[in-house]
Amino acid sequence: MKYFVALSIILLLGLLIQNRLKPALLFFGLVLGYYFLDLIPTDVLLKNFVNPSLVTLVLLLIVSIVIEKTSFISMLSEKLFDKSFPKSILKISFFTSLLSAFLNNTAVVASLMSVVKQNKFHAPSKLLLPLSYAAIFGGTITLVGTSTNLIVNGFVIERGLPPLEMFDFIYVGIPVALIGSFVLVFITRFLPEQKNEISFETYFIEAKLEKNSPLIGKSIKSNGLRNLEYLFLSEILRQGHIISPVHPDEILQEEDILIFSGDIKEISLLEKFKGLELLHVKHDLSSNLVEAIISHESTLVGKSIKDVNFRTKFDASVVAIKRGEEKLSGKIAEATLCAGDSLVLAVGNDFYQRDNLKKNFYFFNNLKVNKKLSKIQSIFVLFGFIGVILLSVFKILPLLKGLFLLLVGFVLCKMLSFDEIKRRFPYDLVLIIGSALGISGVIIQTGLAQSIADTLIAAFEGFGVYGVFFAIYIFTAMLTEIITNNAAAALAFPIAYSTALSLDVSYLPFVMAVAYGASASFLTPYGYQTNLMVASVGGYSFKTFLKSGALVSLMHGLVVVVLIPMFFEF
C-alpha cells in the first residue's frame, strides 16, 4: 500500500504542476480515494474539516472582509511615498509587512495596488513586486499572518502535539522582514521601469469590420490604421487564418477581425472609424471601464470567455485582455483564461449586484462593491481585532473563541452580511486543507513518510542534523515554486515530522523549516497568490521573477536556516 500511496502522491504533484485542474478538486479527490480504500476512518476524515487551525483560518478570512472596509489602510498608505526611491521602498515594505503580520496578505496587496499605481513619484512597475515580496515576509511574522502557518499548526495539532503560539514566528520572521526590506531596494534594478506619465498598459483588443464598412477594400495605411498613437495593429484574423505582421498595404476585407495591442485608455480612438465594431462590447465605454485580475480560485481558469458565457454571468463585456509581457494571439472570445490575466471590463447596471465577483476577480481599479465604514465603525473594528489578538496572546481568551465573538459582533452591527460571508467563504481553501490533513496522515501511517525520511537522512547524514534540516527547507521551498504554498506545506510536513522522529530530535526546527520554506515563493508568479496579482499589472515576465527573486530567495534561505536552530534547538 505504501507504493500505491507514493504513486498517488506523484500523480497529485504532476497534476498540480500542470495547473489544469483546481487544487481543491485534486486534494479532495485523493482523500476520498483513500477513504474508500479504508486508509482513512470516517470520523478522522470529518474531524479534519473542523480542525481548530482550519476553523481559525476561515474566521480570520471572514473577519478580514470587514477590516478591508475600514478607511485606515487607504489613509495610512498616502504617507508611503517619498521623492527618495529607497525611502519609498522601505516605507512600503515595513508598512506592508506590519499589516500582513495580522491581516490576510492577499487583501493587503489588493488594497495597496491601486495606491501604488496612482503614486506621483515612482514607476509602479518598480514597486509592485517589492509590495508582493514584503507581504510574504510579513505573513511569516505571526501564526495568523499567512494560511501556511495555520496549516502547519493544524498538522501539529493533528499529531497530538502542543499547538504553535501566536508569536513563535517573530524570532525568524522579523529579521526576515527587516533584512528583506533592504534587499528589495537592491532588486529594483532588475524590474522594468514604466513611468506613470508615459507608460501604458498593453492590452489585447479585438475589433471587427462590419458589412458595408467604408474601410473595406482600402489598405491599412489609407484607412489611417497604421499610425494610431498608443495603439498598434498587430494582426488580422481572416477566415480562420492569422495575418501577422500586418503590412501597411494590406487590403481589408469584409468580416476581417483586427487585433490591436496598446493602451486601453485610448480605446476611444477606434470608435471614430465608421464600420469598425469593438467585439464583445454591449455596454457604454464612457465611464464604466473596470480593471480586474482573474483570481487563483476563479472558475474561469482554463476556460474561454465564450465557454463561460461571460456577459450573461457577470453583466459585463471583456473589452481587452493582458497577460504580463506575453503576446496574445487570436480571438479574445477563444483565448483560454489563466489565473493572473488582467481584464478590462465594460460593466452593465447589474454588474455590482452579482454575487460571484470577489471569488473570480481581484479588483484594483474603479470597483465600488463594498461601502467603506465610518470613522467610528473603523475604530471599533480595529480595536476589536487588536483586542482579540491581545486576549489570545495573554491566554485570556482563545483566538478561535475571540474571532467567533468578533464575527457575531460584526454581523449584529450590520458591518457584515450573510450574503457577503457566502460570497467570500473560502470553500477551496477548506477543501485543500481538510483534505491535506487526511493525506498527511495516510503518508505517515503507511510508512511512506518514514521511507522518504530515511532516504534524506542517508543522503545528508554526512552533514549531521543540520544538513538534513537544510535539505527539508530546500525541498519545501522547491515544492512551493512549482505548486502552491499550501500544497507544499501539506506534502512536506509528514516528511519533516518523520525525519525529526528518526533523528530523535525536536520536531520544532523541522516544522518551522516547512512553514518558512512553503512561504518562500519568490522565483515564479504561480506559487503565491500575491505574486500572481502583481505579475500582469506590473508587466513582469517570468525572467523578471527569476532575476529579482533569486537574490530574495537566497537572503530568505540564509536567514531562515541560520536563525531557526538558534531559537528552536534540535
C-alpha positions as CSV (number, residue, x, y, z in Angstrom):
1,M,0.0,0.0,0.0
2,K,3.0,2.3,0.6
3,Y,3.9,2.2,-3.0
4,F,0.4,2.8,-4.1
5,V,0.3,6.0,-1.9
6,A,3.6,7.0,-3.3
7,L,2.3,6.7,-6.9
8,S,-0.8,8.7,-6.0
9,I,1.2,11.5,-4.5
10,I,3.5,11.6,-7.6
11,L,0.3,11.8,-9.7
12,L,-1.1,14.6,-7.5
13,L,2.2,16.5,-7.8
14,G,2.2,16.1,-11.6
15,L,-1.4,17.4,-11.9
16,L,-0.7,20.3,-9.6
17,I,2.3,21.3,-11.7
18,Q,0.2,21.1,-14.9
19,N,-2.3,23.5,-13.3
20,R,-5.2,22.3,-15.4
21,L,-7.5,21.2,-12.6
22,K,-8.2,23.2,-9.4
23,P,-6.0,22.1,-6.5
24,A,-9.1,21.8,-4.3
25,L,-10.6,19.1,-6.6
26,L,-7.3,17.2,-6.7
27,F,-6.8,17.1,-3.0
28,F,-10.4,16.3,-2.2
29,G,-10.5,13.6,-4.9
30,L,-7.4,12.0,-3.5
31,V,-8.6,12.0,0.1
32,L,-11.9,10.5,-1.0
33,G,-10.0,7.8,-2.8
34,Y,-8.1,7.0,0.4
35,Y,-11.3,7.0,2.3
36,F,-13.0,4.4,0.0
37,L,-9.8,2.3,0.3
38,D,-10.3,2.3,4.1
39,L,-7.0,4.2,4.6
40,I,-8.9,7.0,6.5
41,P,-11.7,6.2,9.0
42,T,-14.9,8.2,8.7
43,D,-14.5,10.0,12.0
44,V,-11.0,11.1,11.1
45,L,-12.0,12.3,7.7
46,L,-14.7,14.5,9.1
47,K,-12.7,15.7,12.1
48,N,-10.0,17.1,9.7
49,F,-12.5,19.5,8.2
50,V,-13.2,21.0,11.7
51,N,-9.6,21.2,12.7
52,P,-9.1,24.2,15.1
53,S,-6.4,25.8,12.9
54,L,-8.6,25.4,9.8
55,V,-11.6,27.0,11.5
56,T,-9.4,29.8,12.8
57,L,-8.1,30.5,9.3
58,V,-11.7,30.6,7.9
59,L,-12.8,33.0,10.7
60,L,-9.7,35.2,10.0
61,L,-10.5,35.4,6.3
62,I,-14.2,36.3,7.0
63,V,-13.3,38.9,9.7
64,S,-10.8,40.4,7.2
65,I,-13.8,41.3,4.9
66,V,-14.8,43.9,7.5
67,I,-11.3,45.1,8.0
68,E,-11.0,45.7,4.3
69,K,-13.9,48.1,4.6
70,T,-12.2,50.4,7.1
71,S,-10.5,53.6,5.9
72,F,-7.3,53.2,7.8
73,I,-5.3,51.4,5.1
74,S,-6.0,54.0,2.4
75,M,-5.4,56.8,4.9
76,L,-2.0,55.5,6.1
77,S,-0.9,54.5,2.6
78,E,-0.9,58.1,1.4
79,K,2.1,58.6,3.6
80,L,4.1,55.8,2.0
81,F,5.7,57.6,-0.9
82,D,8.7,59.9,-0.9
83,K,10.8,61.6,-3.6
84,S,13.6,59.3,-2.4
85,F,13.1,56.0,-4.1
86,P,14.9,53.9,-1.4
87,K,12.9,55.6,1.3
88,S,9.6,54.7,-0.6
89,I,10.6,51.1,-0.9
90,L,11.5,50.8,2.8
91,K,8.3,52.5,3.8
92,I,6.2,50.3,1.6
93,S,8.0,47.2,2.8
94,F,7.7,48.0,6.5
95,F,4.1,49.0,6.3
96,T,3.1,46.0,4.2
97,S,4.9,43.6,6.4
98,L,3.3,45.0,9.5
99,L,-0.2,44.7,8.0
100,S,0.4,41.3,6.6
101,A,1.5,40.0,10.0
102,F,-2.1,40.2,11.2
103,L,-4.3,40.6,8.1
104,N,-4.7,38.4,5.1
105,N,-1.8,39.4,2.8
106,T,-3.9,38.9,-0.3
107,A,-6.3,41.6,0.9
108,V,-3.4,43.8,1.9
109,V,-1.8,43.7,-1.5
110,A,-5.2,44.2,-3.2
111,S,-5.8,47.3,-1.1
112,L,-2.4,48.8,-1.8
113,M,-2.1,48.0,-5.5
114,S,-4.2,51.0,-6.6
115,V,-2.4,53.3,-4.2
116,V,1.0,52.2,-5.8
117,K,-0.3,52.7,-9.3
118,Q,-1.5,56.2,-8.5
119,N,1.6,57.4,-6.7
120,K,3.1,60.5,-8.4
121,F,6.8,59.9,-7.6
122,H,7.8,56.5,-8.9
123,A,7.0,53.9,-11.6
124,P,4.5,51.4,-10.3
125,S,6.5,48.6,-12.0
126,K,9.3,49.3,-9.7
127,L,7.1,49.0,-6.6
128,L,4.5,46.2,-7.2
129,L,6.8,43.2,-7.0
130,P,8.5,44.5,-3.8
131,L,5.0,45.0,-2.4
132,S,4.2,41.3,-3.0
133,Y,7.5,40.1,-1.5
134,A,7.0,42.4,1.6
135,A,3.5,40.8,2.1
136,I,5.1,37.4,2.0
137,F,7.8,38.5,4.6
138,G,5.1,39.9,6.9
139,G,3.0,36.8,6.7
140,T,5.7,34.8,8.4
141,I,6.0,37.1,11.4
142,T,3.0,35.6,13.3
143,L,0.9,32.5,13.4
144,V,-2.1,34.2,11.7
145,G,-0.1,36.1,9.1
146,T,-0.4,33.5,6.4
147,S,-2.6,30.5,5.8
148,T,0.6,28.4,5.5
149,N,1.5,28.9,9.2
150,L,-2.0,28.0,10.3
151,I,-2.0,24.9,8.1
152,V,1.3,23.7,9.6
153,N,-0.1,24.4,13.0
154,G,-3.1,22.2,12.0
155,F,-0.8,19.4,11.2
156,V,1.0,19.8,14.6
157,I,-2.3,19.6,16.4
158,E,-3.4,16.6,14.4
159,R,-0.3,14.8,15.6
160,G,-1.3,15.4,19.2
161,L,1.5,18.0,19.8
162,P,1.3,21.3,21.6
163,P,0.0,24.0,19.2
164,L,2.3,26.8,18.0
165,E,1.8,30.1,19.7
166,M,0.9,33.4,18.1
167,F,4.4,34.9,18.3
168,D,6.6,31.8,17.9
169,F,7.4,33.1,14.4
170,I,8.7,36.5,15.3
171,Y,12.2,35.4,16.1
172,V,12.8,34.5,12.5
173,G,10.0,36.5,10.8
174,I,11.1,39.9,12.0
175,P,14.7,39.6,10.9
176,V,13.5,38.2,7.5
177,A,11.2,41.2,7.1
178,L,13.9,43.8,8.1
179,I,16.8,42.3,6.1
180,G,14.4,41.6,3.2
181,S,13.3,45.2,3.0
182,F,16.8,46.4,2.3
183,V,17.3,43.6,-0.3
184,L,14.1,44.8,-2.0
185,V,15.8,48.2,-2.6
186,F,18.6,46.4,-4.4
187,I,16.5,44.1,-6.6
188,T,14.5,47.0,-8.1
189,R,17.3,47.4,-10.7
190,F,16.1,44.2,-12.3
191,L,12.5,45.5,-12.6
192,P,11.1,47.2,-15.7
193,E,10.6,51.0,-15.4
194,Q,7.4,52.3,-16.9
195,K,7.0,56.0,-16.0
196,N,3.5,57.0,-14.9
197,E,3.3,59.9,-17.3
198,I,4.3,58.0,-20.4
199,S,3.6,54.4,-19.6
200,F,0.5,52.4,-20.7
201,E,-0.9,49.0,-20.1
202,T,-0.5,46.9,-23.2
203,Y,-3.8,45.1,-23.7
204,F,-5.1,42.8,-26.4
205,I,-8.1,44.5,-28.1
206,E,-10.4,43.0,-30.8
207,A,-12.5,44.8,-33.4
208,K,-14.4,43.6,-36.5
209,L,-15.2,45.2,-39.8
210,E,-19.0,45.4,-40.2
211,K,-20.7,44.7,-43.5
212,N,-20.6,47.7,-45.9
213,S,-17.9,49.4,-43.8
214,P,-16.2,52.2,-45.7
215,L,-12.9,50.7,-44.6
216,I,-13.4,47.6,-46.8
217,G,-11.3,47.5,-50.0
218,K,-8.8,50.0,-48.7
219,S,-5.3,49.4,-47.3
220,I,-4.3,49.7,-43.7
221,K,-2.3,52.8,-44.5
222,S,-5.0,54.6,-46.4
223,N,-7.6,53.9,-43.7
224,G,-5.3,55.6,-41.1
225,L,-4.9,52.4,-39.0
226,R,-1.1,52.4,-39.3
227,N,-0.1,55.2,-37.2
228,L,-2.5,55.3,-34.3
229,E,-1.0,56.8,-31.2
230,Y,-0.8,54.3,-28.3
231,L,-2.5,51.5,-30.4
232,F,-0.8,49.1,-32.8
233,L,-2.5,46.8,-35.3
234,S,-0.7,43.5,-34.5
235,E,-2.6,41.0,-36.6
236,I,-5.7,40.4,-38.7
237,L,-7.9,37.3,-38.4
238,R,-9.4,36.4,-41.9
239,Q,-11.5,33.3,-42.4
240,G,-9.7,31.4,-39.6
241,H,-6.2,32.5,-40.7
242,I,-3.9,34.9,-38.9
243,I,-2.1,37.6,-40.8
244,S,0.9,38.8,-38.8
245,P,2.8,41.1,-39.1
246,V,0.4,43.3,-40.9
247,H,1.8,45.1,-44.0
248,P,0.7,48.8,-44.5
249,D,-0.5,47.9,-48.0
250,E,-2.7,45.0,-46.7
251,I,-6.3,45.4,-48.1
252,L,-9.1,45.0,-45.6
253,Q,-11.9,42.6,-46.4
254,E,-15.4,42.2,-45.1
255,E,-15.6,40.5,-41.7
256,D,-11.9,40.9,-41.0
257,I,-11.2,40.9,-37.3
258,L,-8.4,43.4,-36.3
259,I,-6.3,42.7,-33.3
260,F,-4.8,45.8,-31.6
261,S,-2.4,46.0,-28.8
262,G,-1.7,49.1,-26.7
263,D,-3.1,51.5,-24.1
264,I,-6.7,50.6,-23.1
265,K,-7.3,54.2,-22.1
266,E,-7.0,55.1,-25.8
267,I,-9.7,52.7,-27.0
268,S,-11.9,55.6,-28.0
269,L,-9.6,56.1,-30.9
270,L,-11.1,53.0,-32.6
271,E,-14.7,54.4,-32.1
272,K,-14.0,57.1,-34.7
273,F,-13.7,54.6,-37.5
274,K,-17.1,54.0,-39.1
275,G,-17.9,50.4,-39.6
276,L,-15.3,49.1,-37.1
277,E,-17.1,47.4,-34.2
278,L,-15.4,46.6,-30.9
279,L,-16.3,42.9,-30.3
280,H,-17.9,41.6,-27.1
281,V,-18.8,45.1,-26.0
282,K,-22.5,45.7,-25.5
283,H,-22.1,48.4,-22.8
284,D,-21.2,52.1,-22.7
285,L,-17.5,52.7,-22.6
286,S,-17.6,56.3,-21.5
287,S,-17.4,55.9,-17.7
288,N,-17.7,52.2,-16.8
289,L,-14.4,50.5,-17.6
290,V,-13.2,48.4,-14.7
291,E,-9.8,46.6,-14.5
292,A,-9.8,43.2,-12.8
293,I,-7.4,40.3,-12.4
294,I,-8.6,36.7,-12.6
295,S,-8.1,35.1,-9.1
296,H,-6.4,31.8,-8.4
297,E,-9.8,30.5,-7.2
298,S,-11.8,31.6,-10.2
299,T,-14.0,29.2,-12.1
300,L,-12.9,30.9,-15.3
301,V,-9.4,29.5,-15.2
302,G,-8.7,27.1,-18.1
303,K,-11.9,28.2,-19.9
304,S,-12.5,30.7,-22.7
305,I,-14.7,33.7,-22.5
306,K,-17.1,32.1,-25.0
307,D,-17.3,28.9,-23.0
308,V,-18.4,30.5,-19.7
309,N,-20.9,32.9,-21.4
310,F,-19.1,35.8,-19.7
311,R,-21.6,38.6,-20.5
312,T,-24.6,36.7,-19.0
313,K,-22.7,35.5,-16.0
314,F,-21.3,38.9,-14.9
315,D,-23.3,41.5,-16.9
316,A,-20.0,42.7,-18.3
317,S,-18.1,42.6,-21.6
318,V,-14.4,41.8,-21.9
319,V,-13.0,44.8,-23.8
320,A,-9.4,43.8,-23.6
321,I,-7.1,41.2,-22.0
322,K,-3.4,41.3,-20.9
323,R,-1.1,38.6,-19.7
324,G,2.2,40.0,-18.3
325,E,4.5,40.7,-21.3
326,E,3.2,37.7,-23.2
327,K,2.0,38.4,-26.7
328,L,-1.5,37.1,-27.1
329,S,-2.9,35.9,-30.5
330,G,-6.3,35.0,-31.9
331,K,-9.8,35.9,-30.8
332,I,-10.5,37.2,-27.4
333,A,-13.5,35.0,-27.0
334,E,-11.5,31.9,-27.7
335,A,-8.5,32.8,-25.5
336,T,-8.0,30.3,-22.6
337,L,-8.1,32.4,-19.4
338,C,-5.3,31.9,-16.8
339,A,-5.0,33.0,-13.2
340,G,-3.4,36.4,-13.1
341,D,-4.8,37.5,-16.5
342,S,-5.7,41.2,-16.4
343,L,-9.1,42.1,-18.0
344,V,-10.7,45.4,-18.9
345,L,-14.5,45.0,-18.4
346,A,-17.2,47.3,-19.7
347,V,-19.8,46.7,-17.0
348,G,-23.6,46.9,-17.0
349,N,-26.0,48.2,-14.4
350,D,-26.4,44.8,-12.7
351,F,-22.6,44.1,-12.5
352,Y,-22.1,45.2,-8.9
353,Q,-25.0,43.1,-7.6
354,R,-23.6,39.8,-8.9
355,D,-22.5,37.5,-6.0
356,N,-19.6,35.9,-7.8
357,L,-17.3,38.9,-8.3
358,K,-14.9,38.5,-5.3
359,K,-14.4,34.8,-5.9
360,N,-13.5,35.3,-9.5
361,F,-11.6,38.6,-9.6
362,Y,-9.1,40.7,-7.7
363,F,-10.2,44.3,-8.3
364,F,-7.7,47.2,-8.1
365,N,-9.3,49.9,-10.1
366,N,-12.8,51.5,-10.2
367,L,-14.7,48.9,-8.3
368,K,-17.0,50.1,-5.5
369,V,-18.6,46.9,-4.3
370,N,-18.0,47.4,-0.6
371,K,-19.1,50.6,1.1
372,K,-16.4,52.0,3.4
373,L,-17.2,52.1,7.1
374,S,-17.4,55.3,9.0
375,K,-14.6,56.5,11.2
376,I,-16.3,55.4,14.4
377,Q,-17.0,52.0,12.9
378,S,-13.5,51.7,11.6
379,I,-12.1,52.4,15.1
380,F,-14.5,49.8,16.6
381,V,-13.3,47.2,14.1
382,L,-9.6,48.0,14.6
383,F,-9.7,47.9,18.4
384,G,-11.9,44.9,18.3
385,F,-9.4,42.9,16.2
386,I,-6.4,44.1,18.2
387,G,-8.2,43.2,21.4
388,V,-8.9,39.7,20.2
389,I,-5.3,39.2,19.3
390,L,-4.1,40.5,22.7
391,L,-6.5,38.4,24.6
392,S,-5.2,35.4,22.7
393,V,-1.5,36.3,23.4
394,F,-2.1,36.6,27.1
395,K,-4.1,33.4,27.1
396,I,-7.2,35.1,28.5
397,L,-9.4,34.0,25.6
398,P,-8.5,31.5,22.8
399,L,-8.2,33.1,19.4
400,L,-10.9,30.8,18.0
401,K,-13.5,32.0,20.5
402,G,-12.4,35.6,20.2
403,L,-12.8,35.5,16.4
404,F,-16.3,33.9,16.8
405,L,-17.3,36.7,19.1
406,L,-15.9,39.4,16.8
407,L,-17.7,37.9,13.8
408,V,-21.0,37.8,15.7
409,G,-20.5,41.5,16.7
410,F,-19.8,42.5,13.1
411,V,-23.0,40.7,11.9
412,L,-25.2,42.2,14.7
413,C,-23.8,45.7,14.0
414,K,-24.6,45.2,10.3
415,M,-21.0,45.6,9.2
416,L,-21.1,42.2,7.6
417,S,-24.0,40.4,5.9
418,F,-24.7,36.7,5.5
419,D,-24.6,37.3,1.7
420,E,-21.0,38.7,2.0
421,I,-20.0,35.7,4.1
422,K,-21.5,33.3,1.5
423,R,-19.8,35.1,-1.4
424,R,-16.4,35.3,0.3
425,F,-16.3,31.9,2.1
426,P,-13.1,30.1,1.2
427,Y,-14.6,26.9,0.0
428,D,-11.5,25.8,-2.0
429,L,-9.1,26.5,0.9
430,V,-11.3,24.4,3.3
431,L,-11.2,21.5,0.8
432,I,-7.5,21.8,0.3
433,I,-6.6,22.0,4.0
434,G,-9.1,19.5,5.3
435,S,-8.1,17.0,2.6
436,A,-4.4,17.7,3.1
437,L,-4.7,16.8,6.8
438,G,-6.1,13.4,5.8
439,I,-3.5,12.9,3.1
440,S,-0.7,13.8,5.5
441,G,-2.0,11.2,8.0
442,V,-2.0,8.5,5.3
443,I,1.6,9.3,4.2
444,I,2.7,8.9,7.8
445,Q,0.6,5.8,8.6
446,T,1.6,3.8,5.5
447,G,5.3,4.4,6.2
448,L,5.9,6.4,3.1
449,A,7.0,9.5,5.1
450,Q,9.4,7.3,7.1
451,S,10.9,5.8,3.9
452,I,11.5,9.3,2.4
453,A,12.9,10.5,5.7
454,D,15.3,7.5,5.8
455,T,16.4,8.4,2.2
456,L,17.0,12.1,3.2
457,I,18.9,11.1,6.3
458,A,21.1,8.6,4.3
459,A,21.9,11.3,1.7
460,F,22.7,14.1,4.2
461,E,23.9,12.2,7.3
462,G,27.4,13.3,6.5
463,F,26.4,16.9,7.2
464,G,24.7,15.9,10.5
465,V,21.3,17.0,11.8
466,Y,21.8,20.5,10.4
467,G,22.4,19.1,6.9
468,V,19.1,17.1,7.0
469,F,17.3,20.2,8.4
470,F,18.7,22.3,5.5
471,A,17.5,19.6,3.0
472,I,14.0,19.8,4.4
473,Y,13.9,23.6,3.9
474,I,15.2,23.4,0.3
475,F,12.8,20.5,-0.5
476,T,9.8,22.6,0.7
477,A,11.0,25.8,-1.0
478,M,11.3,24.0,-4.3
479,L,7.9,22.5,-3.9
480,T,6.3,25.9,-3.3
481,E,7.8,27.3,-6.5
482,I,6.2,24.6,-8.7
483,I,2.9,24.1,-6.9
484,T,1.4,26.4,-4.3
485,N,2.4,27.3,-0.8
486,N,-0.4,25.4,1.0
487,A,0.1,22.3,-1.1
488,A,3.8,22.4,-0.5
489,A,3.3,22.6,3.3
490,A,0.8,19.7,3.1
491,L,3.3,17.4,1.2
492,A,6.4,18.4,3.1
493,F,5.1,18.3,6.7
494,P,4.8,14.5,7.1
495,I,8.3,14.0,5.7
496,A,9.8,16.6,8.0
497,Y,8.0,15.2,11.1
498,S,9.1,11.6,10.3
499,T,12.6,12.9,9.8
500,A,12.7,14.5,13.2
501,L,11.4,11.3,14.9
502,S,14.0,9.2,13.1
503,L,16.8,11.5,14.2
504,D,15.4,11.6,17.7
505,V,15.5,15.4,17.8
506,S,12.9,18.1,18.4
507,Y,10.3,18.3,15.7
508,L,10.1,22.2,16.0
509,P,13.0,23.2,13.8
510,F,11.8,20.9,11.1
511,V,8.2,22.1,11.4
512,M,9.5,25.7,11.2
513,A,11.6,24.8,8.1
514,V,8.4,23.6,6.4
515,A,6.5,26.8,7.4
516,Y,9.1,29.2,6.1
517,G,10.0,27.0,3.1
518,A,6.4,26.9,2.0
519,S,6.2,30.7,2.1
520,A,9.5,31.2,0.2
521,S,7.8,31.7,-3.2
522,F,9.9,34.4,-5.0
523,L,11.1,32.8,-8.3
524,T,7.7,32.4,-10.1
525,P,4.4,34.1,-10.2
526,Y,2.5,30.9,-9.6
527,G,3.5,29.7,-6.1
528,Y,1.9,32.6,-4.1
529,Q,-1.3,34.5,-5.0
530,T,0.2,37.9,-4.3
531,N,2.9,37.3,-6.9
532,L,0.1,36.3,-9.4
533,M,-1.8,39.5,-8.6
534,V,1.1,41.9,-9.4
535,A,2.5,39.9,-12.4
536,S,0.2,41.3,-15.1
537,V,-0.3,44.7,-13.6
538,G,3.5,45.3,-13.3
539,G,4.2,43.8,-16.7
540,Y,6.6,41.2,-15.2
541,S,7.9,38.4,-17.3
542,F,8.9,35.0,-15.9
543,K,12.6,36.1,-16.4
544,T,11.9,39.2,-14.2
545,F,10.8,36.9,-11.4
546,L,13.8,34.7,-11.8
547,K,16.3,37.6,-11.7
548,S,14.8,39.5,-8.8
549,G,13.5,36.5,-6.9
550,A,16.9,34.7,-6.9
551,L,18.5,37.2,-4.5
552,V,15.4,37.4,-2.3
553,S,15.3,33.6,-2.1
554,L,19.0,33.4,-1.2
555,M,18.5,36.0,1.5
556,H,15.4,34.3,2.9
557,G,17.0,30.9,2.9
558,L,20.2,32.1,4.7
559,V,18.3,34.0,7.4
560,V,15.9,31.1,8.0
561,V,18.4,28.2,8.2
562,V,20.7,30.2,10.4
563,L,18.0,31.6,12.9
564,I,15.7,28.6,13.2
565,P,18.2,26.4,15.0
566,M,19.2,29.3,17.2
567,F,15.7,29.8,18.6
568,F,14.4,26.2,18.2
569,E,17.1,23.8,19.3
570,F,17.4,20.4,17.8
